[in-house]
Amino acid sequence: EIKLLERSVADLRKDSADQKQVYESRISAQEKQYSELEGILQSRIDELSDLKTTSRARQDQLSEKLAKSQAEVATLNGEIRALQDVRENNQELEKALGATRSRVEHQAEELV
């Protein structure tokens, strides 16, 4: 009976050792999977960080282009206003020239 108990204890120890090995194997596989997932996650975080940096740089470039374009538009609007003023002055000069020409022609007719 003692031998039977010893055999049962030995079987239980063997089963326990086998169970322990199975659990350790599962834990090792899960740790490996966790490590791989952690690497993938870190890679994604790095990609997003790079994308964020690139996006900010692009936004800065576009903001700079917009500022330049706005400055060019303001310059062109100023030039347009100046040209409109010149056109108005020319029209006034043409009217004055026309009036002067009429007076000169009228005076010339009177002299003749």
Secondary structure as UniProt FT lines:
FT   HELIX           2..111
//
